Amino acid sequence: MLEPLVAHLITSAARTLTGARSLWLGCGPEPVQRIYFANHTSHGDFVLLWASLPPPLRKTTRPVAGADYWQTGALRRYVINQVFNGVLIDREHHDPQANPLQPMLEALEAGDSLILFPEGTRNQEDGVQPFKSGLYHLAKAHPQVQLIPVWIANLNRVMPKGRVLPLPLLCTTSFGAALALQEDESKAQFLERSRAALLALAPEHS
């Protein structure tokens, strides 16, 4: 099949262009169901994070992406659907009665792991924007799933907006310790604790 070859080419290119390295600081690359939640500065974030996982984990780990971006154009549709088996969400709420989390809930129920960006949109500034509530609801619905913060460093500087060729900067994906929703923890408390755990992995905060 063509898709595994395309996936190999994309992941190899991502690692080569960024000099990417994975730092498993608080957990190991274990074959357990997880939600990897990361900071979001580039459309290439999920590609680099996915490429940072060992090949066996990539097979069951699906990036969550906005349908409004990835469903425009045949090439994007092919990459997200056939190569990465992405979980597409409706960020524009075309059906107000639909639960926007349903595709993610179904993926978790099927035993898949997810790559999620809780800020909800790309952040061009330093730091991390407040998290949307999705991570909380997924953690509440599937308490058995490990929540792994992942800090992606330098990717927005490797390929800044408007640049044709990448800059030779080292990128890292730093994987932190697993989190879980605590008993009687409020949504606000959980989201802030998760955000703090992600920020703690950033080089300027470590």
C-alpha positions in Angstrom: 0.0 0.0 0.0 1.1 3.5 -0.7 0.1 5.1 2.6 2.8 3.5 4.8 5.5 4.7 2.3 4.0 8.2 2.3 4.0 8.2 6.1 7.6 7.1 6.2 8.7 9.8 3.8 6.8 12.5 5.8 8.1 11.4 9.2 11.7 11.0 7.8 11.5 14.5 6.3 10.2 16.0 9.5 13.0 14.5 11.6 15.7 15.4 9.0 14.6 19.0 8.5 14.2 19.7 12.2 16.9 17.5 13.7 14.2 16.4 16.0 14.9 14.5 19.1 12.5 13.0 21.7 13.0 13.5 25.4 11.0 11.0 27.5 11.3 12.9 30.8 8.3 11.7 32.9 7.2 8.6 31.0 8.4 6.1 28.5 7.1 5.1 25.1 4.8 2.4 26.4 2.0 0.7 24.4 -0.8 2.1 26.5 -3.8 4.2 25.5 -2.9 7.9 25.8 -3.9 11.4 25.0 -0.8 13.4 24.1 -1.6 17.1 24.6 0.8 19.7 23.3 1.4 23.4 22.7 0.4 24.5 19.2 2.4 26.9 17.1 2.4 25.4 13.6 0.4 23.2 11.2 3.4 20.8 11.4 3.1 20.2 15.2 1.2 17.0 15.0 3.5 15.6 12.3 6.5 16.2 14.4 4.9 14.7 17.5 3.6 11.7 15.6 7.1 11.2 14.0 8.6 11.4 17.6 6.7 8.2 18.6 8.1 4.8 18.0 6.6 3.1 14.9 4.4 0.7 16.9 2.7 3.6 18.7 2.1 5.6 15.5 -0.2 2.8 14.3 -2.7 3.5 17.1 -2.1 7.2 17.6 -4.4 9.6 15.7 -4.0 13.4 15.4 -7.0 15.5 16.1 -7.3 18.2 13.5 -9.8 20.8 12.2 -11.9 19.7 9.3 -12.2 23.3 8.0 -8.4 23.2 7.2 -7.7 19.6 6.3 -10.7 19.0 4.2 -9.8 21.7 1.7 -8.0 20.3 -1.2 -7.4 16.7 -2.3 -3.8 16.5 -1.1 -4.7 17.6 2.5 -7.7 15.2 2.6 -5.5 12.3 1.4 -2.8 13.1 4.0 -5.0 13.5 7.0 -7.5 10.7 6.2 -5.4 8.0 4.5 -1.9 8.6 5.8 -2.5 9.8 9.4 -6.0 8.5 10.0 -6.8 11.8 11.7 -9.8 12.5 13.8 -11.5 15.5 12.2 -13.6 17.9 14.3 -16.0 20.6 13.2 -14.6 23.8 14.6 -17.2 25.9 12.8 -20.2 24.1 14.4 -22.2 23.5 11.2 -24.6 21.4 13.2 -25.4 23.1 16.5 -27.0 19.9 17.8 -23.8 17.8 17.3 -21.3 17.1 20.0 -18.0 18.4 18.7 -16.2 15.9 20.9 -18.0 12.9 19.5 -15.3 11.9 16.9 -12.7 11.9 19.7 -14.9 10.0 22.1 -15.5 7.3 19.4 -11.7 7.1 18.7 -11.0 6.5 22.4 -13.8 4.0 22.7 -12.2 2.1 19.8 -8.9 1.9 21.8 -7.0 4.6 19.8 -4.6 7.2 21.3 -4.9 10.8 20.4 -2.7 13.8 19.7 -4.6 16.9 20.9 -3.9 20.7 21.1 -6.0 22.0 24.0 -5.4 25.7 23.1 -7.7 25.0 20.2 -5.8 27.1 17.7 -2.3 28.0 16.8 -0.5 30.3 19.2 2.0 32.7 17.6 3.1 34.2 21.0 5.3 32.7 23.7 3.7 30.6 26.4 0.4 28.7 26.3 -3.1 30.1 25.9 -5.8 29.0 28.3 -7.0 25.5 27.5 -10.4 24.7 25.9 -12.6 22.4 27.9 -12.3 19.4 25.6 -9.4 17.8 27.5 -11.4 17.8 30.7 -14.5 16.2 29.1 -12.3 13.5 27.5 -10.5 12.7 30.7 -13.9 12.5 32.6 -15.4 10.2 30.0 -12.3 7.9 29.8 -10.4 8.0 33.1 -8.4 4.9 32.1 -6.5 6.9 29.4 -3.2 8.4 30.4 -2.8 12.2 29.7 0.7 13.0 28.6 1.9 16.7 28.2 4.3 17.2 25.3 6.2 20.4 24.8 7.2 21.0 21.2 10.2 23.4 21.1 11.5 25.5 18.2 9.2 24.2 15.4 7.7 27.7 14.8 11.3 29.1 14.4 12.4 26.4 12.0 9.8 27.4 9.5 8.5 30.9 10.4 5.7 32.4 8.4 6.7 33.5 5.0 10.0 31.6 4.8 10.5 29.1 1.9 13.5 27.1 3.3 13.7 25.9 7.0 16.2 27.3 9.4 18.7 24.9 10.8 17.5 24.8 14.4 17.1 21.7 16.7 13.5 20.8 17.6 12.7 18.7 20.6 9.5 17.0 21.8 9.6 16.7 25.6 7.2 14.1 27.1 6.1 14.7 30.7 4.6 12.5 33.4 1.1 11.1 33.0 -1.8 13.1 34.5 -5.3 12.0 35.4 -8.4 13.8 36.5 -8.6 13.8 40.3 -11.7 13.0 42.3 -13.8 16.1 42.9 -11.4 18.3 40.8 -13.2 21.0 39.0 -12.9 21.7 35.3 -11.1 25.0 35.9 -8.6 23.3 38.4 -7.9 20.4 36.1 -7.3 22.6 33.0 -5.0 24.9 34.9 -3.1 22.0 36.4 -2.7 20.4 32.9 -1.6 23.7 31.4 1.0 24.2 34.2 2.3 20.6 33.6 2.8 21.5 29.9 4.4 24.8 30.6 6.8 23.1 33.1 8.3 21.2 30.1 9.3 24.4 28.2 13.0 25.1 28.4 12.5 28.6 29.8 10.4 27.2 32.6 12.6 24.2 33.5 
